[in-house]
Amino acid sequence: MAGTVEAIYRLQSIDAEIDEKRESLSSVEAELANNEDVLVASEAVRASEETVRELRSRLRSLELDVEGVSSKIAANESALYGGEVTNPKELAGMEQELDYLRRRRTAVEDDMLVLMGEVEAQEEKLQAAQGLLSRTERRWRTAQSELVKDAEELRSRLATLEAERKETARGVSEGNLAVYESLRRQKGGQAVALLDDGVCQGCRVAVPTSLVQRVRRGSELVHCGSCQRVLYSR
């Protein structure tokens, strides 16, 4: 029986490490699936690119407007100064229209200068966003490589532990194994407690001398009267 209790205690140690490794593997796998930083940086680039495209489109519209107005100015100047029109009233009207077109061109060109400044500023922001995305992707790839290695090591260790558990469990009867599994579920994974100097290390309650002697004899499974865990004396 002493061997049985020792095997159960060993089984508990293996199960505790299996639980810890499984939790670590779950965390690593979650990190492997997590690319939120890359997604955020990518979205920032996309939004910046959209802003630059919109500003460039507006700038192109203004350029076309200036070209159109300049074409009208050239046509009016040709007609006004080419001697084609001689009627004073018509000439005055053409001069007024030409003045309006020149003022309009100046206003549009001023708008273009302001917009060109906005385009330049947004292009700088886009370059910064692209740089951040590039750095974030590099960090993510490096982290992914390390996480993949961690996951492989954890899976390898789990395979070893599960083999050890299977081998250890062979030394425990089905009945005692059922007792262990039941207590493990009830007691948060600690089905077996060390008996140290007459005190149960599971609940820190002193064990009667009669129970201490029974535990040390090892002829039966002895449970702590306080926490019901199986007691084990090294």
N, C-alpha and C positions, 0 to 999 in steps of 0.2 A: 504493500500500500504506500510505503514511503516513496517508492519509485513512481507510483501513480500521481501522488500529490506534487512531486517534483516535476513530473511531465506536464501536469495541468498548469503549474506555475510557469514553466517554460513556454507552454502554449499561450499563456496570457501575455508574456513578453513579446512573443512573435506577433500575436494579434494586435498588440498596441503599436508595434512598428508598422505593421501592414496598414492599419488605420491612418497612421501619420503619413506614410508614403502615398497612400491613395488620395488623401487630402491635398498633399503637395502636388501630385500629378494633376488633380482636378484644377488646381490653381494655375499650374503651368499651361495646361491646355486652354484655359480661359484666356490667359495672356497671349497665347499663340493666335487665338481667334480675335484678339482685340487690336484693331488698327485705327482706333478713334482719333489719335493725334494726327495720323496721316490723312484721315478723312476731313478733319477740321482744316488742316493746312491746304488740302486740295480744294475745299470749298472756298477758302479765302482767295486762292488763285483764280478760280472760276469766276467769283464775284468781281475781282479786280479786272479780269480780262473783259468781262461784260461791260464794265464801266468805261474802259478804254475804247472798246468798240463803239459804244454809244457816243462818246465824246468825239471820236474820229469821224463818225457819221455826221454829227452836227457840224464839225469843222468842214467836211467836204461839201455840205449843203451851203455853208457860208461862202466857200470858195466858188461854187457854181453861181451863187447869187452875185458875187463881185464880178465874175466873168460876164454874166448877163448884163449887169448894169454898165460895165465898161464897154461892152459891145454897143449898147444903146447910146452911151456918151459919144463914142467914136462916130456913130451914124449921125447923131445930132450935130456934132461939130462939123462933120463933112458937109451936111446940108446947110448949116448956118453960115459957115465961112467959105463955102464953095460957090456962092453966088447963085445957087439954084432958087433961093427964096428971096423975093424983093419986097414983098408986102410988109410994111412996118409993123402992123398989128401981129401978123403971123411970126415975124422975126422976134418980137417981144415975147410972144408965147413960147417960142422955141428956147429963148434965153432963160426964161423962168423954169422950163422943164429941165434944161441942161443944169441949171443951178441946183434944182431939186435932186437930180440924178447924182451930181457930184457929192452933195451932202449925204445922200443915202449911201453912196460907196464908202465915204469916210466913216460913217457910222458902222457899216458892216465890217470894214477893215478893223475898226476898234474892237468890235465884238470878237473878231477872229484872233486878235492879239491876246485878249483875255482868255479865250477858249484854248489857244495854243499853250498858255501857261498852265491851264488845268490839265491838258493832255500830258504835258511834260511831268507834272506832279504825279498824276495817276500812273504814268509809265514807270516812274521811280518806285511807287508803291507796289506795282506789279512785279518789278524786278526783286524787290525785297521779299514779297510773298513767295515768289518762285524759289528764291534762295532758301527761305525757311522750309519750304516743302522738300527741297533737295536734301537739306540737312536732316529733316525729320525722317525721310525715307531711308537715309543711310543708317541713322540710329535704330530705326525699326528693323531693318534687315540684319544689323549686328545683333540686336536683342533676339530676333527670331532664331538666328543661328545658335545662340547660347541656350535659348529655351528648348530648341529641338534636342540639343545635347543633354540638357537636364532631363527632359522627358524620357529619352532613351535610357539614361542611367536609372531613373526611377522605375521604369518598366522592367529593366533587368533585375533590379533589387527585389521588386515585387515577385517576380517569377521565382527567385531564389527563396524568398520568405515563404511563399505558398508551398513550395516543395518541402521546405523544412517543417512547415505546419502539418502537412499531410503525413510526413514521417513521424513526427512527434505524437500526433493524434492516434497513431496505431498502437501506442503503448497505453492508451486509456480506454476503458470499457465504454460501451455505448451508454450505459446508465450514468456513469460518472461524467461522461462527455456532455450528456443532456443536462446534468446538474450545473456543470460549468457554463454552458451556453445560456441557460436560464438566468443564472446569477450575473453573468456578464451583461445581459440586456438590462437587468434590473439595477445594477450597480455602476452604470456608466463605464463599462469596460473592465472594471476591477472585480473579478469574481474571487480571486485568491489574495489574501493579505498575509504579509510576513508577521510572524510572532517574534517580537524582539523584547527580551527582558520581561516577559510576561504581559506585554501590551500588544494589542492588535493594532497594526500600523494602518489598517483601513479606516478605523473609527477612533483610534487613540484611547480606547477603553481597556482597562486592565482585565485580564482573563483569569478566572478562578484557577487555583493551583491544580485542581483535579483535571481541568481541561488542558492545561499546559502539559501535564504528564501524558495525557492521551495523544496530544499532538506530537510530542517527542517520540512516543512509542511508534507512531505511524501505522498502526494496525487498522485505522478507519479514517474516513473523511470526518474531520471535526470542524464544526461551524462556530464562528464567534456568536456568543449569545446576544450581542448588541446589534451588529450589522449583518449577521448571517453569512458573511463571507467564509470561504474555506480557509482555514488557518494552515500556514506552512512554516515549519521551523528548519532553518538551514543546518 
